[in-house]
Amino acid sequence: MKTIVVLARHGRTEWHHGNRYTGSTDLPIDGVGTVQAQYLKEWAEDFAPDALWSSPMLRARQTITPTAQALGLAPVLDDRLREVDFGSAEGLSLSELPPAVAKAFELDPVGRHFPGGEDPVVAADRVEEVFHQIGREHQGRKVLVVAHNTLIRLLVCRVLGLELKEYRRFLPALGPAALVRLRWQDGTVGLEAFNTPAVRMEIPR
């Protein structure tokens, strides 16, 4: 049976507005992010998911709360959906990092990830694990998951068999509250949409 899993990036925070790395730092969404959470709720009312899952980080919980309240569903909070920890880059933009660190990261953001940060391979392992769990537990249904920018891009590369270190090149942008639609069937995954806005529209069933 086919399971549709839509992953939404959380709404904007103050640091994301400034393009600063916001991994393990538990910031709230800002005013724009609050509006984006409402857009997601309106979209979800059309999509009508059977279940909600979310990162336990504050910005993700604040993003999914309007949807949960509107649909009467309690989101499953799973720590494996948290964002990658960016270590020494937390709170900084790429241009504010030491040039050697920034250059190494741009050349290979996995093998030469930020000092003190989480290994992206480990992050990809944990998010892939929970993704397949969602697919198994909700076979034949639709699920909305609120998570994070880098984590979602790592997941897409992993489940599609793309090289992880190319995630920034293959998937350069995922906007706040934007959607990624994946089809899960017997462990096989297909990508149906990437970086689409959360707006009310006719949703393919």
C-alpha positions in Angstrom: 0.0 0.0 0.0 1.2 3.5 -0.8 1.9 5.9 2.0 2.2 9.6 1.3 4.5 11.5 3.7 4.7 15.2 3.3 7.6 16.9 5.2 7.2 20.6 6.0 10.1 22.8 7.1 9.2 24.8 10.2 8.3 28.5 9.9 10.9 31.3 9.9 12.9 32.3 13.0 14.9 35.4 13.6 18.1 33.6 12.8 16.8 32.0 9.6 15.7 35.4 8.4 19.4 36.4 8.8 20.6 33.2 7.1 22.3 32.0 10.3 22.9 28.4 11.1 20.2 27.3 13.6 20.7 23.7 14.4 20.5 22.7 18.1 19.7 26.3 19.1 16.0 26.1 20.2 14.6 29.4 18.9 10.9 30.3 18.4 9.4 31.2 15.1 9.0 34.9 14.4 6.0 36.9 13.2 6.5 35.7 9.6 6.9 32.2 10.9 3.6 32.5 12.7 1.9 33.5 9.5 3.6 30.6 7.7 2.2 28.2 10.3 -1.3 29.4 9.5 -0.7 28.8 5.8 0.4 25.3 6.7 -2.8 24.7 8.7 -4.9 25.9 5.8 -3.0 23.6 3.4 -3.3 20.7 5.8 -7.1 21.1 6.0 -7.2 20.3 2.3 -4.6 17.5 2.5 -6.4 15.9 5.5 -3.5 13.9 6.9 -4.3 10.9 9.0 -1.4 11.5 11.4 1.1 14.3 12.4 4.7 13.9 13.4 7.1 16.6 14.4 10.5 17.5 15.7 10.4 18.3 19.4 12.2 21.6 18.8 10.3 24.7 19.7 10.1 26.1 16.2 8.7 22.9 14.8 6.2 22.5 17.6 5.0 26.1 17.1 4.6 25.5 13.4 2.6 22.3 13.7 0.3 23.5 16.6 -2.3 25.4 14.5 -2.6 22.3 12.2 -2.9 19.9 15.2 -5.6 22.1 16.8 -7.6 22.5 13.5 -7.5 18.8 12.8 -7.9 17.5 16.3 -4.7 15.4 16.0 -1.9 15.1 18.5 1.5 15.2 16.8 4.0 12.5 17.6 7.1 14.3 18.8 10.2 12.3 17.9 13.8 13.4 18.7 15.1 11.8 15.6 13.4 14.6 13.6 15.5 17.4 15.3 17.8 19.5 13.2 21.5 18.8 12.7 23.7 20.4 15.3 26.0 22.8 13.5 28.6 23.0 16.2 30.9 26.1 15.9 28.6 27.5 13.2 25.6 27.9 15.4 24.3 31.5 15.2 26.6 32.5 12.4 26.3 32.9 8.7 28.7 31.2 6.3 30.5 34.5 5.7 31.1 35.0 9.4 33.0 31.7 9.8 36.8 31.3 9.5 37.5 31.2 5.7 39.2 27.8 5.9 36.2 26.3 7.7 33.7 27.8 5.3 35.6 26.7 2.3 36.0 23.1 3.6 32.3 23.0 4.3 31.4 24.2 0.8 33.6 21.6 -0.8 32.3 18.7 1.3 29.5 19.6 3.9 29.4 16.0 5.1 33.0 14.8 5.3 34.2 18.3 6.4 31.2 19.4 8.4 31.4 22.2 11.0 33.8 21.6 13.9 31.9 20.3 17.0 28.8 19.6 15.0 26.9 16.4 14.4 28.1 14.1 11.6 25.5 14.5 8.8 25.8 10.8 8.1 24.5 10.1 11.7 21.7 12.6 11.2 20.8 10.9 7.9 20.7 7.6 9.6 18.3 8.7 12.4 15.9 10.5 10.1 15.9 7.7 7.6 15.0 5.3 10.5 12.0 7.4 11.6 10.9 8.0 8.1 10.6 4.2 7.4 8.9 3.7 10.7 6.3 6.3 9.7 5.8 4.6 6.4 5.3 1.2 8.1 3.0 2.4 10.8 0.7 4.4 8.5 0.6 2.2 5.4 -2.0 3.4 2.9 -2.5 6.7 4.7 -1.2 10.3 4.6 1.2 11.8 7.1 2.4 15.4 7.7 5.8 15.8 9.3 7.3 19.1 10.5 11.1 19.0 10.6 14.1 21.1 9.5 15.9 22.3 6.4 19.2 20.3 6.4 17.6 17.2 8.0 15.0 17.0 5.3 17.5 17.5 2.5 19.7 14.8 3.9 16.7 12.5 4.1 15.7 13.1 0.4 19.3 12.4 -0.7 19.5 9.2 1.4 16.1 7.7 0.3 16.7 8.5 -3.3 20.2 7.1 -3.4 21.9 10.4 -4.0 25.4 11.2 -2.6 24.9 12.9 0.8 27.8 15.3 0.4 26.0 16.8 -2.6 22.8 17.7 -0.7 23.5 21.5 -0.9 24.1 21.3 -4.7 21.3 18.9 -5.6 18.8 20.5 -3.2 19.9 24.1 -2.8 16.8 25.6 -1.3 13.9 24.6 1.0 12.0 27.6 2.1 10.4 28.1 5.6 7.1 26.1 5.7 7.8 24.7 2.2 6.7 21.1 1.5 8.4 17.9 0.3 6.1 15.1 -0.8 7.4 11.5 -0.7 5.7 8.3 -1.7 6.6 5.3 0.5 5.6 1.8 -0.7 7.1 -1.4 0.8 10.2 0.5 1.7 10.6 2.0 -1.8 10.5 5.8 -2.0 9.6 8.2 -4.7 9.8 12.0 -4.8 6.6 13.6 -5.9 7.3 17.3 -5.1 10.1 19.4 -3.5 10.1 22.9 -2.1 6.4 23.6 -2.9 4.6 26.4 -1.0 2.0 25.5 1.7 -1.0 27.1 0.0 -4.5 25.9 -0.4 -4.8 24.1 -3.8 -6.1 21.0 -5.3 -4.1 18.2 -3.7 -3.4 15.0 -5.7 -4.9 12.1 -3.9 
